[in-house]
C-alpha cells in the first residue's frame, strides 16, 4: 500500500469509482445481450459511477476521519450536488440531445450545416443513481472492514 495507506478515503474513492465502472459491463450485457467495454468508462449506465464515487468517498471520510469532521460535512454537500446533477441536469441534457439529433435527422439535410450527433446518454435514471449509491456504500464498507487498524 505504501503512501496510499495514509489516505484510506482516497483509496475508497478510487475503489467506488472502479467498482461502479466495472459493474457497468455485466449490467449492460444483461440488458442488451452484448459486451460493450466502452460502457465502463463512458457516461450514463448502471450503476452511476458519479454516485458511487461520491458516496464511497463521503462514507470513507466519516468512517476513517469521523462523522463530526468538517470534511464529512463538505463531502455530504458535494455528494448531494453530484448525485442531483447525475440524475437531474445531465439526464435532461440527454433528452435535449435526443430531440436535437432527431431534428438534424428529419429536418436539416443541408451539407452546409454540421450534422455531428450529440451524445444522448449523459445522465442517469433514478435506479442507476440508487445502484451507484449502494455500490459506493458497499465498496467503502468492505474496505473499512478489512482495513488494517
C-alpha positions as CSV (number, residue, x, y, z in Angstrom):
1,X,0.0,0.0,0.0
2,X,2.8,2.4,0.8
3,X,2.0,6.1,0.6
4,X,-1.7,5.4,-0.1
5,X,-2.1,3.7,3.3
6,X,-2.2,7.1,4.8
7,X,-5.2,8.1,2.6
8,X,-7.9,5.4,3.0
9,X,-10.5,7.9,1.9
10,X,-8.7,8.3,-1.4
11,X,-8.5,4.5,-1.9
12,X,-12.2,4.2,-1.2
13,X,-12.9,7.0,-3.7
14,X,-11.0,5.1,-6.4
15,X,-12.4,1.8,-5.4
16,X,-16.0,3.1,-5.5
17,X,-15.4,4.6,-9.0
18,X,-13.7,1.4,-10.2
19,X,-16.4,-0.9,-8.8
20,X,-19.2,1.0,-10.5
21,X,-17.3,1.4,-13.7
22,X,-16.6,-2.4,-13.9
23,X,-20.2,-3.3,-12.9
24,X,-21.5,-1.3,-16.0
25,X,-20.1,-4.1,-18.3
26,X,-22.2,-7.0,-16.9
27,X,-25.3,-4.8,-16.4
28,X,-25.1,-3.6,-20.0
29,X,-24.7,-7.2,-21.1
30,X,-27.8,-8.3,-19.1
31,X,-29.9,-5.7,-20.8
32,X,-28.5,-5.7,-24.4
33,X,-27.0,-9.2,-24.6
34,X,-23.7,-7.9,-26.0
35,X,-20.4,-6.9,-24.4
36,X,-19.6,-3.2,-24.6
37,X,-16.3,-2.5,-22.8
38,X,-16.6,1.3,-23.6
39,X,-19.6,1.3,-21.2
40,X,-17.2,1.0,-18.3
41,X,-15.6,4.4,-18.9
42,X,-18.4,6.3,-20.6
43,X,-21.2,8.5,-19.1
44,X,-24.5,7.1,-18.1
45,X,-25.2,3.4,-17.4
46,X,-25.9,1.2,-14.5
47,X,-24.7,1.9,-11.8
48,X,-23.8,5.5,-11.7
49,X,-20.1,5.9,-11.1
50,X,-20.6,9.5,-10.1
51,X,-22.9,8.5,-7.3
52,X,-20.7,5.6,-6.3
53,X,-17.5,7.6,-6.2
54,X,-19.0,10.4,-4.1
55,X,-20.9,8.0,-1.8
56,X,-17.8,5.9,-1.3
57,X,-15.6,9.0,-0.5
58,X,-18.2,10.6,1.8
59,X,-18.7,7.4,3.8
60,X,-14.9,6.8,4.0
61,X,-14.4,10.3,5.4
62,X,-17.0,9.6,8.0
63,X,-15.6,6.1,8.9
64,X,-11.9,6.9,8.8
65,X,-11.8,10.6,9.9
66,X,-15.0,10.9,11.9
67,X,-18.6,11.8,11.1
68,X,-18.0,15.0,13.1
69,X,-15.1,16.0,10.9
70,X,-15.7,19.2,8.8
71,X,-14.6,17.3,5.7
72,X,-17.5,14.9,6.1
73,X,-20.0,17.8,6.0
74,X,-18.3,19.2,2.9
75,X,-18.4,15.7,1.3
76,X,-22.1,15.3,2.0
77,X,-22.8,18.7,0.4
78,X,-20.7,17.9,-2.7
79,X,-22.3,14.4,-2.9
80,X,-25.8,15.9,-2.9
81,X,-24.8,18.2,-5.8
82,X,-23.2,15.5,-7.8
83,X,-26.0,13.0,-7.3
84,X,-28.6,15.6,-8.1
85,X,-26.7,16.5,-11.3
86,X,-26.2,12.9,-12.4
87,X,-30.0,12.2,-12.2
88,X,-31.3,15.6,-13.0
89,X,-29.4,18.1,-15.0
90,X,-27.3,15.6,-17.0
91,X,-30.3,13.4,-17.7
92,X,-32.3,16.4,-19.0
93,X,-29.4,17.3,-21.3
94,X,-29.6,13.8,-22.7
95,X,-33.2,14.3,-23.5
96,X,-32.3,17.6,-25.3
97,X,-29.7,15.8,-27.3
98,X,-32.2,13.2,-28.5
99,X,-34.5,15.9,-29.7
100,X,-31.8,17.9,-31.4
101,X,-30.4,14.7,-33.1
102,X,-33.9,13.9,-34.3
103,X,-34.2,17.5,-35.7
104,X,-30.9,17.1,-37.5
105,X,-32.0,13.7,-39.0
106,X,-35.5,14.8,-40.0
107,X,-35.4,18.5,-40.9
108,X,-31.8,19.6,-41.6
109,X,-30.4,17.9,-44.7
110,X,-28.2,20.7,-45.9
111,X,-24.5,19.9,-46.3
112,X,-23.6,23.3,-45.0
113,X,-24.8,22.5,-41.5
114,X,-22.7,20.5,-39.2
115,X,-24.6,17.2,-38.6
116,X,-22.5,15.9,-35.8
117,X,-24.6,13.8,-33.4
118,X,-24.8,14.8,-29.8
119,X,-24.2,12.3,-27.0
120,X,-27.6,11.2,-25.7
121,X,-26.7,9.1,-22.8
122,X,-25.1,11.5,-20.4
123,X,-27.3,11.2,-17.3
124,X,-28.8,8.5,-15.1
125,X,-32.2,7.2,-14.2
126,X,-33.1,7.2,-10.5
127,X,-32.5,3.5,-10.4
128,X,-29.0,3.9,-11.8
129,X,-28.2,6.5,-9.2
130,X,-29.6,4.4,-6.3
131,X,-27.5,1.5,-7.6
132,X,-24.4,3.8,-7.6
133,X,-25.0,4.9,-4.1
134,X,-25.4,1.3,-2.9
135,X,-22.2,0.4,-4.8
136,X,-20.3,3.2,-3.1
137,X,-21.6,2.2,0.3
138,X,-20.8,-1.4,-0.2
139,X,-17.3,-0.7,-1.6
140,X,-16.3,1.5,1.3
141,X,-17.8,-0.7,4.0
142,X,-15.9,-3.7,2.6
143,X,-12.6,-1.8,2.6
144,X,-13.3,-0.3,6.0
145,X,-13.9,-3.8,7.5
146,X,-10.7,-5.3,6.0
147,X,-8.5,-2.2,6.6
148,X,-5.6,-2.7,8.9
149,X,-6.4,-0.6,12.0
